[in-house]
């Protein structure tokens, strides 16, 4: 009996880890569906500290530029209802969706060029509507409708981990840097390039 | 010697023997009982052998000073467990940006398995389970770190399935080594897994829209009902942990629903939802007190009493604080508390009568 429980404890860890790693490998297999080349205007970097050696990037969006925050774009209540998110007055609701991230070609100096251009439930349909893979990426998001009917999109992930081989760029605390974010067909995102002039 | 299923039963026998010896000495002092030297010798020999057998088999506390030291050991091992869990997480945070991805993943997979191996090693060598509990707590913390850090490394979205993994791991650890803390942690994860899964199936993201009380109440109800379906001989000693964890989760949800009716699926106006939750919370807390007193689960009776008082005082505060003179408010609170004291005394008496019968 005891042996069965110990094996169960070991098994659940191994199965869960295998599921995560196989899921990540499968999502990234075949290369990126889209790649956006962003700069410090769109990605704020929090470099290592005495207690944490990781480098984390926080996306900044056109709406709320200059502010690191999760609300990526406002949304009309009718668009939220189209996605099947209807909150009663006074109640909140939130649902997982997919968002189209757009890297706008033009923006005021120093401001972010990144914005959530559209949202939907089917990533393939969104991709066919926005075929330019160097300008548009389909990613995961949450649409939230607040108690007063206001709706907004939270693009996910809200923070992006920089893998160790690319961390060196940020350890020099550069004023300017560029980061290439890759997106899979499933909407997963990872850092696939980073450089500082 | 009579067979005992666990340390709790063995300790109860030791406590009975100690009380018996004290009463025997009292009776002899009062001249109400006089054993012959032979009877006394035979009784002392039997009780001494019984205590020695129980001490060897279950590591029970025979004297008051042993009990006090055992409490000290429990507190020390809890502090050590918490500190070592924090050390593990902070150590990983300190080094993960320096390791290649494969080494990070290897560390995360190996940490809970290594702590599990240490748990097994100590469990084979000690009867007290202090070190076993400590390593089990570290193993559980490492399992939580494992999925959290993997998710962060690969920028994965949150998933309720992580709580299912931690629930299975915690409960399996608890069942393998007869430990209470991993069981309670695992059951909390069961409640969270069920609640978050129901919310996701209903199209609501809990991290962005807040919890939905009914979803988590379903998980709490399942945990409270679980002991009825489990084999009594194998899991009977842990039934109170299921009840305590499930009831604490349910009371928390009743409380949340009573202060914010928008955290509910119920299709009623907010104030009606809040009122319904207040009544349901008071009723559930009263039932828990009754159940705890009837079944002899002191912790459940206390938990019910605590939440009952909390609901009551919060409601009274909301009703009266703004308009009532403060002295009158506190006078009423005092009188209600006296009423509760009387009620609890009656319950206690009834429980004592039940035991005597």
Interface residues (C-beta under 8 A of the other chain):
Chain A: X1 X2 X5 X6 X8 X9 X10 X12 X13 X14 X16 X17 X20 X21 X23 X24 X48 X51 X52 X53 X54 X55 X84 X85 X90 X91 X92 X93 X94 X95 X96 X140 X142 X144 X147 X154 X156 X157 X159 X160 X161 X163 X164 X165 X167 X188 X189 X190
Chain B: X90 X93 X94 X95 X96 X97 X98 X99 X100 X101 X104 X105 X108 X109 X112 X113 X116 X120 X139 X143 X146 X147 X150 X151 X152 X153 X154 X155 X156 X157 X161 X162 X165 X168 X169 X172 X173 X175 X176 X177 X200 X203 X204 X205 X207 X208 X209 X210 X234 X262 X270
